[in-house]
Amino acid sequence: MAEQTALKRSRQRDAIVSFLKTRKDHPTADTVYQEIRTVIPNISLGTVYRNLSLLSERGDILRLSCDGKVDRFDADISPHYHFICRNCGCVKDIDVPYSTDIDDIANQTFDGSILSHSLLFEGYCKECMEADTLS
């Protein structure tokens, strides 16, 4: 694995990571942009997108690509699972123990080397079920 080069600190990246650490709803880049603008008014949407890409490529945050929809971002980089609501599109963490057994099973039939996995559960969130707004 290639060694990661040091990244010069930036006010924009620090603000993005700090904001993501306060959220459990896995915000989109547009949501991150709207919030960061309150702290750094002259920041551009392009700067937010570039920094989110850089941070996710480096493994400092997670980029969640959910069912072909807009990407979401998560400051919790520990191995864990996610849920997406088929009705409202919310993304939430699932409190299920992360299982490396899945990697071991997959490695038995895969011609290569599996190092990790991601798993996205789909269904309906409690709020949509209680509101009876299911499409």
C-alpha positions in Angstrom: 0.0 0.0 0.0 1.3 3.4 -0.9 2.4 5.7 1.9 0.2 8.7 2.4 1.8 12.0 2.0 1.4 14.7 4.6 -1.4 17.2 3.9 -1.0 20.8 4.7 -3.8 21.9 7.1 -6.4 24.2 5.7 -9.1 26.2 7.4 -11.6 24.8 4.9 -10.8 21.2 5.5 -10.7 21.7 9.3 -14.2 23.3 9.1 -15.6 20.5 6.9 -14.3 17.7 9.2 -15.5 19.6 12.3 -18.9 20.0 10.9 -19.2 16.4 9.8 -18.2 15.3 13.3 -21.3 17.0 14.7 -23.6 15.2 12.3 -25.1 11.7 12.4 -27.4 12.2 9.3 -24.6 11.8 6.7 -25.1 15.2 4.9 -24.7 15.8 1.2 -22.0 18.1 -0.2 -24.6 20.8 -0.7 -25.6 20.6 3.0 -21.9 20.8 4.0 -21.5 23.8 1.7 -24.4 25.7 3.2 -23.1 25.1 6.7 -19.5 25.9 6.0 -20.6 29.2 4.3 -21.8 30.4 7.7 -18.2 30.0 9.0 -16.3 30.9 5.8 -18.6 33.1 3.8 -16.4 33.3 0.7 -15.9 29.5 0.3 -17.1 28.2 -3.1 -19.1 25.0 -3.7 -16.2 23.8 -5.9 -13.8 24.1 -2.9 -16.2 22.1 -0.7 -16.5 19.4 -3.4 -12.7 19.2 -3.9 -12.0 19.0 -0.2 -14.7 16.4 0.4 -13.1 14.3 -2.4 -9.6 14.8 -1.1 -10.7 13.9 2.5 -12.5 10.8 1.4 -9.7 9.6 -0.9 -7.3 9.9 2.0 -9.6 8.0 4.3 -10.2 10.9 6.6 -14.0 10.8 6.0 -16.3 8.3 4.3 -18.1 8.9 1.1 -21.3 7.0 0.9 -22.7 6.4 -2.6 -26.3 5.4 -2.0 -28.2 3.7 -4.8 -27.0 6.1 -7.5 -28.3 9.1 -5.6 -26.2 12.0 -4.3 -23.2 11.1 -2.2 -23.3 11.5 1.5 -20.4 12.0 3.9 -19.6 10.6 7.3 -16.8 11.6 9.7 -17.0 8.2 11.4 -14.4 6.2 9.5 -14.6 3.1 11.8 -16.0 0.0 10.0 -19.8 0.2 10.4 -23.0 -0.3 8.4 -25.6 2.1 7.0 -29.3 2.2 6.3 -31.1 4.2 3.6 -34.8 4.9 3.7 -36.5 4.1 0.4 -39.1 6.7 1.1 -37.4 9.9 2.4 -33.8 9.0 1.5 -32.3 9.5 5.0 -29.1 7.7 5.7 -28.4 6.4 9.2 -25.9 4.3 11.0 -27.0 0.7 11.9 -25.8 -0.5 15.3 -24.8 -4.0 14.2 -21.4 -5.4 15.0 -19.1 -5.2 11.9 -18.2 -8.7 10.7 -14.9 -9.5 9.1 -16.3 -13.0 8.6 -17.9 -11.7 5.4 -14.5 -10.8 4.0 -13.1 -14.3 4.9 -16.1 -16.0 3.2 -15.8 -13.8 0.1 -12.0 -14.4 -0.1 -12.7 -18.2 -0.4 -14.4 -17.7 -3.8 -12.8 -14.6 -5.1 -9.7 -14.6 -7.3 -7.9 -11.7 -5.6 -7.7 -10.3 -2.1 -10.7 -8.7 -0.3 -9.6 -6.3 2.4 -12.9 -4.9 3.6 -16.6 -4.5 2.6 -19.4 -2.0 2.9 -23.0 -2.9 3.4 -26.0 -0.7 2.9 -29.4 -1.8 4.4 -32.5 -0.5 2.7 -36.1 -0.2 4.0 -38.2 2.4 5.7 -37.2 4.6 8.6 -39.2 4.9 11.8 -40.3 8.4 11.0 -41.7 7.5 7.6 -43.5 4.4 9.0 -45.0 6.4 11.8 -46.1 9.2 9.4 -47.5 6.6 7.0 -46.0 8.4 4.1 -44.7 5.4 2.3 -44.8 5.6 -1.5 
